[in-house]
Amino acid sequence: MQFTISYDPTVMQWQGIGNNPLGIETGTNHAAEGSVTFLWVDPKNEIKTLEDGSVLMELVFKSIDNGKLIIDNLNTNTLKLDGEVTAIAAYDKDYGLHGVELKRLEDVQPKQAESWTVAPNPTKDGVIKVQMNLKEKKIVVLRLLDNTGRLLLTKQVEGIKGSNNITLREGKNVPTGTYYLQAVGVEGVKQLIIQ
């Protein structure tokens, strides 16, 4: 997979990628002009299939002019995916060519009344507490990932409509640091600090 994301360098300054579970590489030779290239090839040449709603990466920018210009320009497609530096291409396991699209999250899925939080954060003593509000009964899979995307813990829970309180015990084998908790079946990924 490869593509270029362009932006207005008078409004924002490229800082890097956060939450990069696949290890996507960036090319920043044109960052000062407002273009960053992205490339991903699995180092073991293995096929990767991501669940719908998975975070592919988070783009980190520094605002110029205290963020006012970014807020003013968000509705005018401040970020755009193009082939300015690197051609847009993604290949499947049979080497079939596919396109790549950049869409704002609210353009991908309708807004849901569901929400979830992790508290306290940072967490201590190997206990992760999740509070989740669901609009219907459903199975939710909680997945704890490190910053390389390695799965450290998974727990499937049957949520009920309304408020759910879930406790995970990550054990003592997870070192202190920053991790990501994903709730498959509910939108979003939460950054989690384990102490």
Secondary structure in CASP SS format (residue, H / E / C, confidence):
PFRMAT SS
TARGET T0000
AUTHOR 0000-0000-0000
METHOD secondary structure of the structure
MODEL  1
M C 1.00
Q E 1.00
F E 1.00
T E 1.00
I E 1.00
S E 1.00
Y C 1.00
D C 1.00
P C 1.00
T C 1.00
V C 1.00
M E 1.00
Q E 1.00
W E 1.00
Q E 1.00
G E 1.00
I E 1.00
G E 1.00
N C 1.00
N C 1.00
P C 1.00
L C 1.00
G C 1.00
I C 1.00
E E 1.00
T E 1.00
G E 1.00
T C 1.00
N C 1.00
H C 1.00
A H 1.00
A H 1.00
E H 1.00
G C 1.00
S E 1.00
V E 1.00
T E 1.00
F E 1.00
L E 1.00
W C 1.00
V C 1.00
D C 1.00
P C 1.00
K C 1.00
N C 1.00
E C 1.00
I C 1.00
K C 1.00
T C 1.00
L C 1.00
E C 1.00
D C 1.00
G C 1.00
S C 1.00
V C 1.00
L C 1.00
M C 1.00
E E 1.00
L E 1.00
V E 1.00
F E 1.00
K E 1.00
S E 1.00
I C 1.00
D C 1.00
N C 1.00
G C 1.00
K H 1.00
L H 1.00
I H 1.00
I H 1.00
D H 1.00
N H 1.00
L H 1.00
N H 1.00
T H 1.00
N C 1.00
T C 1.00
L C 1.00
K E 1.00
L E 1.00
D E 1.00
G C 1.00
E C 1.00
V C 1.00
T C 1.00
A C 1.00
I C 1.00
A E 1.00
A E 1.00
Y E 1.00
D C 1.00
K C 1.00
D C 1.00
Y C 1.00
G C 1.00
L E 1.00
H E 1.00
G C 1.00
V C 1.00
E C 1.00
L C 1.00
K C 1.00
R C 1.00
L H 1.00
E H 1.00
D H 1.00
V H 1.00
Q C 1.00
P C 1.00
K C 1.00
Q C 1.00
A C 1.00
E C 1.00
S E 1.00
W E 1.00
T E 1.00
V E 1.00
A C 1.00
P C 1.00
N C 1.00
P C 1.00
T E 1.00
K C 1.00
D C 1.00
G C 1.00
V E 1.00
I E 1.00
K E 1.00
V E 1.00
Q E 1.00
M E 1.00
N E 1.00
L E 1.00
K C 1.00
E C 1.00
K C 1.00
K E 1.00
I E 1.00
V E 1.00
V E 1.00
L E 1.00
R E 1.00
L E 1.00
L E 1.00
D C 1.00
N C 1.00
T C 1.00
G C 1.00
R C 1.00
L E 1.00
L E 1.00
L E 1.00
T E 1.00
K E 1.00
Q E 1.00
V E 1.00
E E 1.00
G E 1.00
I C 1.00
K C 1.00
G E 1.00
S E 1.00
N E 1.00
N E 1.00
I E 1.00
T E 1.00
L E 1.00
R E 1.00
E C 1.00
G C 1.00
K C 1.00
N C 1.00
V C 1.00
P C 1.00
T C 1.00
G E 1.00
T E 1.00
Y E 1.00
Y E 1.00
L E 1.00
Q E 1.00
A E 1.00
V E 1.00
G C 1.00
V C 1.00
E C 1.00
G C 1.00
V E 1.00
K E 1.00
Q E 1.00
L E 1.00
I E 1.00
I E 1.00
Q C 1.00
END
